[in-house]
Amino acid sequence: MKKAVTTLHTYNSISELMKQLEQPKPFHPLVALINYNEIKISLADAGNKLALDFYKISFKTSFNGQVKYGQGYYDFSEGGLAFLAPNQIVTMSDDEKGYEGYALFFHPDLIRNYPLGTAIQKYGFFSYSVSEALFLSEKEKLVIAALFESIAAELDNNIDHFSQDVLVSQIELLLNYSNRYYNRQFITRKSVHHDLIDRLNAYLSDRFDTQKSYLSGLPTVQEVSDHLNVSPRYLTDMLKSLTGQSTQQHIHNQLIEKSKKILSNTSLTIAEIAYELGFEHPQSFNKLFKQKTNLSPLEFRQTFDL
C-alpha cells in the first residue's frame, strides 16, 4: 500500500488562517476568536502537519471521547484547554467530534510591548504537547467560558486606543487562571502522575544499574521525557508541583543516591565511580556530590571505613 504523503501547512498571519478556514477577516489583525462549531473540518487534511506563527489557545467544551495521554488513554469528557506556542508543529485530527468549543489566536506582536511579552515565558504549558491538555471541572469551565465571552465581546467593539490594553489584560487573566488549574490538576490527578514518577525512577535505576550511563553519559531531561512520552516542560512542572524539584534536580538526586550505594559497598576509586555513572570528568562528580551532601565522595566513604 502506498504511504500517504504528509503535508506541512504553515500560516504566518492570523488573517491567512482565517481565510483558509473560510472565516470573516479578523477585526484586529493580531488577534482572533473562532467557534469550532462554525468551521467545517476537512477529513482530507487528517494526518497533515500544522504550524502557526502565533499563539493558539483551544477551549474544548467537550472532547467527546478519549485522547491518548502518555502511555494510556483518559476521558476528556469534562472539556479542557490546550495551548500552542508559535512554530510548534501538530498533527491535524481525523475526529470531527473533537472540534467543539473555541480557539483564540494572538500574534506575539500583540503583547510585545507589554510585560506579558516577556512574562509569557513563565507559562510553561505553551511547551506541553497537545496530549497534555488541561482538564477542567464544570465550575472551572464556567470561569474559562466567561473569559472567552469577555474577549469575544471586546473583539466585537470598534477598535480604539484602549482595545489592545484590554485584550492583553484579558489574555493574561486567562493564562493566570490556566496556571492555577494546571497546578490543581497535578495535585488531583496524583495517581496518574505518581505512576509517571515511578516509571521515571525505574528508568533511571536501569540507567545506573546496567552501566548504560558509562556508555551513554549522564541521562538528560530530554532523554527521560522522550522515554516517558511527555514534554520536558510538563515533566518538570509536574515534578515541581508534587516534589518541589525540577527534572534535572530529580535526576541528580537519584544519581547521588546511586553513588552513595557504590561508595559504601565497593572499593572502586572515585574516578571509576564517576565514569561508571556517566560523568566525563571526576571533578564534576566531586562537585555535584559535595553540593548535595556537604561531603566529598571520599569523605562520605570514610564514614564507612572502607
DRENDO-1510 file (C-alpha; in Angstrom, 1 decimal, always signed):
<recs>
REC; n; res; u; v; w
REC; 1; MET; +0.0; +0.0; +0.0 .
REC; 2; LYS; +1.3; +3.4; -0.9 .
REC; 3; LYS; +2.1; +5.6; +2.1 .
REC; 4; ALA; +0.1; +8.8; +2.3 .
REC; 5; VAL; +2.1; +12.0; +1.8 .
REC; 6; THR; +2.2; +14.2; +4.8 .
REC; 7; THR; +1.9; +18.0; +4.1 .
REC; 8; LEU; +3.0; +20.8; +6.4 .
REC; 9; HIS; +0.7; +23.8; +6.4 .
REC; 10; THR; +2.4; +26.9; +7.7 .
REC; 11; TYR; +0.4; +30.1; +8.5 .
REC; 12; ASN; +2.3; +33.3; +9.0 .
REC; 13; SER; -0.6; +35.6; +9.9 .
REC; 14; ILE; -4.0; +35.2; +11.6 .
REC; 15; SER; -5.7; +36.7; +8.5 .
REC; 16; GLU; -4.2; +34.0; +6.4 .
REC; 17; LEU; -5.5; +31.3; +8.7 .
REC; 18; MET; -9.0; +32.9; +8.9 .
REC; 19; LYS; -9.2; +32.9; +5.1 .
REC; 20; GLN; -8.2; +29.2; +4.9 .
REC; 21; LEU; -10.9; +28.4; +7.5 .
REC; 22; GLU; -13.5; +30.5; +5.5 .
REC; 23; GLN; -13.9; +32.8; +8.4 .
REC; 24; PRO; -14.5; +36.6; +8.3 .
REC; 25; LYS; -11.4; +38.8; +8.3 .
REC; 26; PRO; -10.5; +39.5; +12.0 .
REC; 27; PHE; -11.4; +42.9; +13.4 .
REC; 28; HIS; -7.9; +43.1; +14.9 .
REC; 29; PRO; -5.1; +41.8; +12.7 .
REC; 30; LEU; -3.2; +40.4; +15.7 .
REC; 31; VAL; -6.0; +38.5; +17.5 .
REC; 32; ALA; -9.0; +36.4; +16.5 .
REC; 33; LEU; -11.5; +34.1; +18.2 .
REC; 34; ILE; -13.4; +31.4; +16.4 .
REC; 35; ASN; -16.1; +28.9; +17.3 .
REC; 36; TYR; -15.3; +25.4; +16.2 .
REC; 37; ASN; -18.9; +24.7; +15.6 .
REC; 38; GLU; -18.9; +27.2; +12.7 .
REC; 39; ILE; -15.9; +25.6; +11.0 .
REC; 40; LYS; -16.1; +22.7; +8.6 .
REC; 41; ILE; -13.3; +20.3; +9.3 .
REC; 42; SER; -12.0; +18.5; +6.2 .
REC; 43; LEU; -11.0; +14.9; +7.0 .
REC; 44; ALA; -8.9; +15.1; +3.9 .
REC; 45; ASP; -6.4; +17.1; +5.9 .
REC; 46; ALA; -6.2; +14.5; +8.7 .
REC; 47; GLY; -2.6; +13.4; +9.4 .
REC; 48; ASN; -1.2; +16.6; +7.9 .
REC; 49; LYS; +1.0; +18.9; +9.9 .
REC; 50; LEU; +0.1; +22.4; +11.0 .
REC; 51; ALA; +2.4; +25.2; +12.1 .
REC; 52; LEU; +1.3; +28.7; +13.2 .
REC; 53; ASP; +3.5; +31.8; +13.6 .
REC; 54; PHE; +1.3; +32.8; +16.6 .
REC; 55; TYR; -0.2; +31.6; +19.8 .
REC; 56; LYS; -3.3; +29.4; +20.0 .
REC; 57; ILE; -5.4; +28.5; +23.0 .
REC; 58; SER; -8.1; +25.9; +22.4 .
REC; 59; PHE; -11.1; +25.7; +24.7 .
REC; 60; LYS; -12.8; +22.4; +24.1 .
REC; 61; THR; -16.2; +22.4; +25.8 .
REC; 62; SER; -16.3; +18.6; +25.3 .
REC; 63; PHE; -13.8; +16.2; +23.8 .
REC; 64; ASN; -16.5; +13.5; +23.3 .
REC; 65; GLY; -14.3; +10.5; +24.0 .
REC; 66; GLN; -10.8; +9.5; +24.9 .
REC; 67; VAL; -7.5; +11.1; +24.0 .
REC; 68; LYS; -4.1; +9.4; +24.1 .
REC; 69; TYR; -2.1; +10.8; +27.1 .
REC; 70; GLY; +1.4; +9.4; +27.6 .
REC; 71; GLN; +1.1; +5.6; +27.8 .
REC; 72; GLY; -2.7; +5.5; +28.3 .
REC; 73; TYR; -6.0; +6.9; +27.3 .
REC; 74; TYR; -8.0; +9.2; +29.5 .
REC; 75; ASP; -11.5; +10.6; +29.4 .
REC; 76; PHE; -11.6; +14.3; +28.4 .
REC; 77; SER; -15.4; +14.5; +28.6 .
REC; 78; GLU; -15.2; +17.3; +31.1 .
REC; 79; GLY; -13.6; +19.5; +28.4 .
REC; 80; GLY; -10.4; +21.4; +28.7 .
REC; 81; LEU; -7.7; +23.7; +27.4 .
REC; 82; ALA; -4.8; +23.1; +25.1 .
REC; 83; PHE; -2.0; +25.6; +24.2 .
REC; 84; LEU; +0.3; +26.1; +21.3 .
REC; 85; ALA; +3.3; +28.4; +21.1 .
REC; 86; PRO; +4.4; +29.9; +17.7 .
REC; 87; ASN; +6.0; +27.4; +15.3 .
REC; 88; GLN; +5.0; +24.3; +17.2 .
REC; 89; ILE; +4.1; +21.5; +14.8 .
REC; 90; VAL; +1.0; +19.5; +15.4 .
REC; 91; THR; -0.9; +16.8; +13.5 .
REC; 92; MET; -4.4; +17.6; +12.3 .
REC; 93; SER; -7.1; +15.3; +13.9 .
REC; 94; ASP; -9.4; +13.0; +12.0 .
REC; 95; ASP; -12.0; +13.2; +14.7 .
REC; 96; GLU; -14.8; +15.6; +13.7 .
REC; 97; LYS; -16.4; +15.3; +17.1 .
REC; 98; GLY; -13.3; +16.7; +18.7 .
REC; 99; TYR; -13.9; +20.1; +17.3 .
REC; 100; GLU; -16.4; +21.7; +19.8 .
REC; 101; GLY; -15.6; +24.9; +21.5 .
REC; 102; TYR; -13.4; +27.9; +20.8 .
REC; 103; ALA; -10.0; +28.8; +19.7 .
REC; 104; LEU; -8.2; +32.1; +20.5 .
REC; 105; PHE; -5.3; +33.1; +18.3 .
REC; 106; PHE; -2.9; +36.0; +19.1 .
REC; 107; HIS; +0.3; +37.1; +17.5 .
REC; 108; PRO; +3.4; +37.8; +19.6 .
REC; 109; ASP; +3.3; +41.4; +18.3 .
REC; 110; LEU; +0.1; +41.9; +20.2 .
REC; 111; ILE; +1.9; +41.5; +23.6 .
REC; 112; ARG; +5.4; +42.5; +22.6 .
REC; 113; ASN; +5.4; +46.0; +24.2 .
REC; 114; TYR; +3.6; +44.8; +27.4 .
REC; 115; PRO; +5.0; +43.0; +30.4 .
REC; 116; LEU; +3.2; +39.9; +29.2 .
REC; 117; GLY; +5.5; +39.8; +26.2 .
REC; 118; THR; +8.3; +38.7; +28.5 .
REC; 119; ALA; +6.3; +37.1; +31.2 .
REC; 120; ILE; +4.6; +34.7; +28.8 .
REC; 121; GLN; +7.7; +32.5; +29.0 .
REC; 122; LYS; +6.7; +31.5; +32.6 .
REC; 123; TYR; +3.6; +29.9; +31.3 .
REC; 124; GLY; +5.2; +26.5; +30.7 .
REC; 125; PHE; +2.1; +24.9; +29.3 .
REC; 126; PHE; +2.8; +26.5; +25.9 .
REC; 127; SER; +5.6; +24.0; +25.7 .
REC; 128; TYR; +3.4; +21.0; +26.6 .
REC; 129; SER; +2.4; +18.6; +23.9 .
REC; 130; VAL; -1.3; +18.8; +22.8 .
REC; 131; SER; -1.9; +15.4; +24.6 .
REC; 132; GLU; -1.1; +17.1; +27.9 .
REC; 133; ALA; -4.2; +19.3; +27.8 .
REC; 134; LEU; -5.7; +20.9; +30.9 .
REC; 135; PHE; -8.7; +19.0; +32.2 .
REC; 136; LEU; -11.5; +21.3; +33.5 .
REC; 137; SER; -14.2; +20.8; +36.1 .
REC; 138; GLU; -17.7; +22.1; +35.4 .
REC; 139; LYS; -17.0; +25.1; +37.7 .
REC; 140; GLU; -13.7; +25.8; +36.0 .
REC; 141; LYS; -15.3; +25.6; +32.6 .
REC; 142; LEU; -17.8; +28.3; +33.6 .
REC; 143; VAL; -14.9; +30.6; +34.6 .
REC; 144; ILE; -13.0; +30.0; +31.3 .
REC; 145; ALA; -16.2; +30.3; +29.2 .
REC; 146; ALA; -16.8; +33.7; +30.8 .
REC; 147; LEU; -13.3; +34.8; +29.9 .
REC; 148; PHE; -13.7; +33.8; +26.3 .
REC; 149; GLU; -17.0; +35.6; +26.2 .
REC; 150; SER; -15.4; +38.8; +27.5 .
REC; 151; ILE; -12.7; +38.5; +24.8 .
REC; 152; ALA; -15.4; +37.9; +22.2 .
REC; 153; ALA; -17.3; +41.0; +23.4 .
REC; 154; GLU; -14.2; +43.2; +23.2 .
REC; 155; LEU; -13.4; +42.0; +19.7 .
REC; 156; ASP; -16.9; +42.9; +18.7 .
REC; 157; ASN; -16.3; +46.5; +19.7 .
REC; 158; ASN; -14.8; +49.1; +17.4 .
REC; 159; ILE; -11.0; +49.4; +17.8 .
REC; 160; ASP; -9.9; +52.4; +19.9 .
REC; 161; HIS; -6.9; +53.5; +21.9 .
REC; 162; PHE; -7.7; +51.1; +24.7 .
REC; 163; SER; -8.6; +48.0; +22.7 .
REC; 164; GLN; -5.1; +46.4; +22.8 .
REC; 165; ASP; -4.7; +47.1; +26.5 .
REC; 166; VAL; -8.0; +45.4; +27.4 .
REC; 167; LEU; -7.3; +42.4; +25.1 .
REC; 168; VAL; -3.8; +41.9; +26.6 .
REC; 169; SER; -5.2; +42.1; +30.1 .
REC; 170; GLN; -7.9; +39.6; +29.3 .
REC; 171; ILE; -5.4; +37.1; +27.8 .
REC; 172; GLU; -3.2; +37.5; +30.8 .
REC; 173; LEU; -6.1; +36.7; +33.1 .
REC; 174; LEU; -6.9; +33.7; +31.0 .
REC; 175; LEU; -3.3; +32.5; +31.3 .
REC; 176; ASN; -3.3; +33.1; +35.1 .
REC; 177; TYR; -6.4; +31.0; +35.6 .
REC; 178; SER; -4.9; +28.3; +33.4 .
REC; 179; ASN; -1.8; +28.3; +35.6 .
REC; 180; ARG; -3.9; +27.9; +38.7 .
REC; 181; TYR; -5.9; +25.0; +37.1 .
REC; 182; TYR; -2.8; +23.2; +35.9 .
REC; 183; ASN; -1.4; +23.3; +39.4 .
REC; 184; ARG; -4.7; +21.8; +40.7 .
REC; 185; GLN; -4.5; +19.1; +38.0 .
REC; 186; PHE; -1.1; +18.0; +39.1 .
REC; 187; ILE; -2.4; +17.5; +42.6 .
REC; 188; THR; -5.9; +16.0; +41.9 .
REC; 189; ARG; -4.5; +13.5; +39.3 .
REC; 190; LYS; -1.8; +12.2; +41.6 .
REC; 191; SER; -2.4; +8.6; +40.7 .
REC; 192; VAL; -1.5; +9.3; +37.0 .
REC; 193; HIS; +1.5; +11.4; +38.0 .
REC; 194; HIS; +2.8; +9.1; +40.7 .
REC; 195; ASP; +2.8; +6.4; +38.1 .
REC; 196; LEU; +4.8; +8.7; +35.9 .
REC; 197; ILE; +7.3; +9.3; +38.7 .
REC; 198; ASP; +7.6; +5.5; +39.3 .
REC; 199; ARG; +8.4; +4.9; +35.7 .
REC; 200; LEU; +10.9; +7.8; +35.7 .
REC; 201; ASN; +12.6; +6.3; +38.8 .
REC; 202; ALA; +12.6; +2.8; +37.2 .
REC; 203; TYR; +14.2; +4.2; +34.0 .
REC; 204; LEU; +16.9; +6.0; +36.0 .
REC; 205; SER; +17.6; +2.9; +38.1 .
REC; 206; ASP; +18.0; +0.8; +35.0 .
REC; 207; ARG; +20.3; +3.5; +33.5 .
REC; 208; PHE; +22.6; +3.5; +36.6 .
REC; 209; ASP; +22.5; -0.3; +37.3 .
REC; 210; THR; +23.4; -1.6; +33.8 .
REC; 211; GLN; +26.3; +0.7; +33.0 .
REC; 212; LYS; +24.3; +2.4; +30.3 .
REC; 213; SER; +25.5; +5.7; +31.8 .
REC; 214; TYR; +29.1; +4.6; +31.3 .
REC; 215; LEU; +28.4; +4.2; +27.6 .
REC; 216; SER; +25.9; +7.0; +27.0 .
REC; 217; GLY; +26.8; +9.6; +29.6 .
REC; 218; LEU; +24.5; +11.2; +32.1 .
REC; 219; PRO; +20.8; +10.9; +31.4 .
REC; 220; THR; +19.3; +14.2; +30.2 .
REC; 221; VAL; +15.9; +15.8; +30.7 .
REC; 222; GLN; +15.1; +15.4; +27.1 .
REC; 223; GLU; +16.0; +11.7; +27.1 .
REC; 224; VAL; +13.9; +10.8; +30.1 .
REC; 225; SER; +11.0; +12.9; +28.8 .
REC; 226; ASP; +11.2; +11.0; +25.4 .
REC; 227; HIS; +11.2; +7.7; +27.3 .
REC; 228; LEU; +8.1; +8.7; +29.3 .
REC; 229; ASN; +6.3; +10.2; +26.2 .
REC; 230; VAL; +5.8; +13.6; +27.8 .
REC; 231; SER; +7.2; +17.0; +27.0 .
REC; 232; PRO; +10.2; +18.2; +29.1 .
REC; 233; ARG; +8.4; +21.2; +30.4 .
REC; 234; TYR; +5.4; +19.2; +31.5 .
REC; 235; LEU; +7.5; +16.7; +33.3 .
REC; 236; THR; +9.4; +19.5; +35.2 .
REC; 237; ASP; +6.2; +21.4; +36.1 .
REC; 238; MET; +4.6; +18.2; +37.4 .
REC; 239; LEU; +7.6; +17.2; +39.5 .
REC; 240; LYS; +7.9; +20.7; +40.9 .
REC; 241; SER; +4.3; +20.7; +41.9 .
REC; 242; LEU; +4.5; +17.3; +43.6 .
REC; 243; THR; +8.1; +17.1; +44.9 .
REC; 244; GLY; +9.4; +20.7; +44.7 .
REC; 245; GLN; +12.2; +19.6; +42.4 .
REC; 246; SER; +12.8; +20.0; +38.7 .
REC; 247; THR; +13.5; +17.0; +36.4 .
REC; 248; GLN; +17.2; +17.9; +36.4 .
REC; 249; GLN; +17.3; +18.0; +40.2 .
REC; 250; HIS; +15.4; +14.7; +40.4 .
REC; 251; ILE; +17.9; +13.1; +38.1 .
REC; 252; HIS; +20.8; +14.4; +40.2 .
REC; 253; ASN; +19.2; +13.2; +43.4 .
REC; 254; GLN; +18.8; +9.7; +42.0 .
REC; 255; LEU; +22.3; +9.9; +40.8 .
REC; 256; ILE; +23.6; +10.8; +44.2 .
REC; 257; GLU; +21.7; +8.0; +45.9 .
REC; 258; LYS; +23.2; +5.5; +43.4 .
REC; 259; SER; +26.7; +6.9; +44.0 .
REC; 260; LYS; +26.2; +6.5; +47.8 .
REC; 261; LYS; +25.5; +2.8; +47.4 .
REC; 262; ILE; +28.6; +2.3; +45.2 .
REC; 263; LEU; +30.8; +4.3; +47.6 .
REC; 264; SER; +29.6; +2.3; +50.6 .
REC; 265; ASN; +29.6; -1.2; +49.1 .
REC; 266; THR; +32.6; -1.2; +46.7 .
REC; 267; SER; +36.3; -0.3; +46.6 .
REC; 268; LEU; +36.1; +1.4; +43.2 .
REC; 269; THR; +38.1; +4.6; +43.0 .
REC; 270; ILE; +36.2; +7.9; +43.0 .
REC; 271; ALA; +37.2; +8.4; +39.3 .
REC; 272; GLU; +36.0; +4.9; +38.4 .
REC; 273; ILE; +32.6; +5.6; +40.0 .
REC; 274; ALA; +32.4; +9.0; +38.3 .
REC; 275; TYR; +33.0; +7.4; +34.8 .
REC; 276; GLU; +30.6; +4.5; +35.6 .
REC; 277; LEU; +27.8; +7.0; +36.4 .
REC; 278; GLY; +28.3; +8.8; +33.2 .
REC; 279; PHE; +30.5; +11.8; +34.2 .
REC; 280; GLU; +33.1; +12.9; +31.7 .
REC; 281; HIS; +35.3; +14.3; +34.4 .
REC; 282; PRO; +35.6; +13.1; +38.0 .
REC; 283; GLN; +35.8; +16.7; +39.2 .
REC; 284; SER; +32.2; +17.2; +38.1 .
REC; 285; PHE; +31.1; +14.2; +40.1 .
REC; 286; ASN; +33.0; +15.5; +43.2 .
REC; 287; LYS; +31.4; +19.0; +42.8 .
REC; 288; LEU; +27.9; +17.7; +42.5 .
REC; 289; PHE; +28.2; +15.2; +45.3 .
REC; 290; LYS; +29.6; +17.8; +47.7 .
REC; 291; GLN; +26.9; +20.3; +46.7 .
REC; 292; LYS; +24.2; +17.7; +47.5 .
REC; 293; THR; +25.7; +16.2; +50.7 .
REC; 294; ASN; +28.2; +18.8; +52.1 .
REC; 295; LEU; +30.8; +16.0; +51.9 .
REC; 296; SER; +33.2; +15.0; +49.2 .
REC; 297; PRO; +32.8; +11.4; +47.9 .
REC; 298; LEU; +36.0; +10.4; +49.7 .
REC; 299; GLU; +34.8; +12.0; +53.0 .
REC; 300; PHE; +31.5; +10.1; +52.6 .
REC; 301; ARG; +33.3; +6.8; +52.0 .
REC; 302; GLN; +35.5; +7.3; +55.1 .
REC; 303; THR; +32.4; +7.4; +57.2 .
REC; 304; PHE; +32.0; +3.6; +56.3 .
REC; 305; ASP; +35.8; +2.9; +57.0 .
REC; 306; LEU; +36.3; +1.5; +53.5 .
</recs>
